[in-house]
């Protein structure tokens, strides 16, 4: 017997929400932001066949569905507080095995508990498998990081490593063949990305602008440049990436993984040169590596320099759902 919509919600997703006035169980949730705070809200949708394979591990999908939203909170410098979850589920999935829901919920709540995020509502419906999470966070009034704050002279920084998720996906699609140890080094970036929430919460006051890298460095840094009406220079050799990707550079597919592969969920931010030591100290305290990869300049556009300091001709762009 297939579970009803309400039984799915009750059995797998109804939990106490101590951070809300009213959580799951009514027509809408009630929340109260902390005094002096602004609400920060973001939504991400993951669709089977577009963002993940139909046979994905449900626990990892549950984890990632929240992680990509936490990354948006990190980019704004916000503290995540509440989430809403909407699921479209094929009836055949529930007829075959309810364990999919059990594992999905376990992965979602593993990460929610780690960041004290309360699930306060959402929706379930029958349809092609898709997951949509809306996350709500808080930040002190006026403190949120934006894409529009970069200034000429700012350093450009990234957290973590780029390109590993795209390299793992290329392996899964049969485009390349990684050795088992290489795949093991890259696959977590694709399946269970780390949201840099702790780092992001300490960037207001240090950084001038920030964005999370979800569609590739070229596209997402490009958003900062466009919104801030500035230009940028990036040195490709300075971009931190897994060793198994570095060995393929400068082959075109490796350059694409590094600069435009997407699914990195690292932070890209700009900050005055005078804040370098503070940022490096913050990196050590948060145990989140950061790398300075270039600088903001006057003008428009982004130049990527090769190891010899020459501007690279680029005919690649970041991920775009309607052009890729």
N, C-alpha and C positions, 0 to 999 in steps of 0.2 A: 504494500500500500504506500503510495506517495505521500510524503508529509505535506500538510497544508502550509500556506505562507505564514500563518500565525504560529504554527508549531515549530517551524524552522527558527523564527525569531526567538520564541520562548526557550527552545531547547539549546540553541547554540550561541545566541548573541545577547540575551538579556542578563545583565550583570549590574551590580550596584555601581552607581556613579556618584561617589561622594563629593566630587568637584562641581556638581550641577545641582540646581534647585530641584529640577525634575528631569529624569532621564527617560529611558525607554518605557513605553506603556501608555502614553497619552497621544493626543493628536500632534503635539509638538513638544520639544524640550524647552526647559527654562534654564538660562545661565545668567550669572551675574559677574561681569568683569571686575577685577580688582580696582580699587580707587586709584585714579591717576593713570589708568592704562587705556590703551586703544586695542581694539580687536583686530586680529590679522587672520584673514580667511583665504583658503586656497582649495581647489578641487582638481583631482587627477582621475582619469579613466584609463583602465587597462582592459583591452579587448582581445579575446582569444583569436589567434592567427595574425594579430598585428603587434601586440606587445609581449605575447608569450605563446608557446606551443600548446596545442590542445591537451597534450598529455603531461603538462607541467605538474611538478610536485605541489600538491595543494598547500602544504605547510609553508613552503617557500613563497608561493604566490600570496598567501595571507600576509606574510612578513613584508614582502616587497610592496604590496598595495598600500601599506601604511608608511613604509620607509620613504617612498618617493614624495609623499606629502610632508613628512618631517623635514625633508631636504628643502622644501619651499620655506618652511618656518625658519630653518637655519639661515637661508639666504637673506631673510628680512631681519635677522637678529632676534627673533621672537621665541617665546617659551610656549610650546604646544600644550593645550589644555583639554580640548574636546574634539571628538571626531564623529562623523556620520557616515554610514556605510550603505551603499545600494548595490544589490546583487541581482544580475539576471542569470538564471540557472536553467539549463535544459532539463526537461522532465526525465529524459532517459538517464541522466546522471544520477538522479535521486532514486530511480527505480533500480539501478544497478547496485548502488552502494552508498549508504549515508556517511561512510567514513570520510568521504571527500570533504563534507562540511565540517566534520569534527576536526580534521587536520588543518583545514583552512582557518578555522576559528582559533586553533591552538597557535598557529604562526602569527596571526593578527594580534592576539592578546599577549603573546610573548613580548612583542615590541611595544605594545601599548602600556603594559605593566612597567617596562623598563623606563619609560618616559612619563609615567603617571598620567597617561592620556585616557580620559573616560569616553567610552562609546555611549552616545546619548540618543541615537536614533538612526533612521535610514529607511530602506525599502527593500523588498524582495519581489521578484516577478519572474515569470517563465519566459525564456528566450535564449538566444545564443549567449554563451558564457561571456560575461563582462562584469567588471568590478569598478565601482566608482566610490571614491572616498573624498569627503569634504572635511578639512581639518580647520580648527579654530584655535588661535593662539592669542597671546597677550604680549604687549611691549609697552614700556613707559611712553606716555604721550609725546609725540614728536621725535622719538628716537629711532624709528624704523629705518633700516638701510634701504636704499632705492637704487634703481639702475641709472638714475639721472644725476648722480653726484660726483662722477669722475672729473678730475681736473688735470690739465697738462702738467707734467712733472710727477704725477702719481706713479708708483710702482704697480705692476700687475702681478698678482699672486694667484696661485691655485693651491688647493688642499689635495693631499693624497696623490694618486697616480691616475693618469688618463689612458684610455684605449684598451684596458683589459677586458671590459665587458664586450666591446665590439669584436675583439679578437676571439673571445670564447664563442660568440654568436657565429662568427665566420666559420669556426670549426664545426659547430652544430649544423650549419647549413651545408657542410661539405665543401666549402670554398678553399679551405686549407686543412692541414692535418697537424695538430699539436701533439707532442709527446704527453703521456699521462701526467707527468709532473708539471708540465707547462699548463695543461688544461686545469689542473688543480689549483694553480696559482692565479688563474684568470676567472674561473667560473664563479667564485663568490661575488665578484664585482657585478656580474650579470644577475645572479639569482637572489642574493641577499646583500644589497648595497648598504654601506654604512652612512647614515645621515649625520652630518657634522653639526649637530645641534649645539653641543657644548662650545665648540669654536665659534659658531655664529652668534651665540648669545653674548660673547665678549668682544665682538667686532664693532658694535656701535660706539662711537667716540674714537676708534682707531682707524676704521676704514671710511672711505668716502662713498663707495658704491659696492654693490655685490649682486650676484646672481648664482643660481645653482646650474650646474652643467648637465642638462638632461638631453639636449639635442646636438651636442658637440661644441667644442671650444670656439670654433669659428662663428657659429650661429649665436651662441649665448654671449660671448664677449662682444660680438657685433651689436647685440641689443644694448649693452652698456654704452658702446661708442655712439650709437644712434641717439639714444635717449639723452646722453650727456653732451652731444654735439662736439665730439672730440675724435681724434684718431689714435691709433695704437700701433706699437711695434712689438712683436713677439719673436723670441729666439727659440727655434724648434728644439735645438740641442739642450735647452734648459728645462724643457717640459718633462716632468717626472713620469715614467711609465714602467710597466713590468719588463724585466730583462728579456723575456721571451718575445716581446714586441720590439724592443730596442734592436735586437739582432737582425730584424727584417728591414729596418730603416736604411736608406730612404726609398725602399720599394713602394710603388704607388698605393698598394692595398694597405700597407702599414701606416703610411702618411694619412690615409683616409680614416683608419681606426683611431689614430692619435688625435687628429684635428676635427673630425666630423662624424665619428662613429656614434656618439651619443650613449645614453644609459650610464653615464659616469656617476652622476649624483654627487659630485664634488663641488666645492665652492670656488668661484672665481671672484676676486675682489680687488679693488684698487685702494691704495693708501699713500699718504705723503711719505717721501723718502725719510723724513725725520722720525717716522714711527717704526723703522725696520727692526730695531733691537726689541722694542715692545712686542711686536708681532712674533718674532722668533722665540721670545720668552713665553708668550702665550701658547705657541705651538708645543713647546716642551711640557708646559703645565697640563694642557689638554690631551697630550699624547696623540696629536693630530699633525702629521708632517705638513709643512707648507713650503712652497718653492716660488721664488721670484723669477718670472719668465719674461718680463719686458716692461715697457713703460707707456704711459699715456702721453700723446703729443698733440699739438694743435693741428687742425685740419680735419679731414674726413678719411675714413677707410682704415683697413687693417693690413699691415705688412708683416709677413712671416719670413724670417731670415734663416737661411741654411747655415751649416757649420762654418762656412767661409764668410758669412756675413752678407750674402747676396739675397736679394728679395726673391722668393720662390714664386713661380707662376702657379696659381692655384685655380683649378676648375672644379673644385668640390665645394659643397655647401653642407650645412648641418641638416639633421633629419627634419623633414617636413611631411606630415601625414598625407598631404594632397599632391605632393610632387615626387616623393620618394617611391 
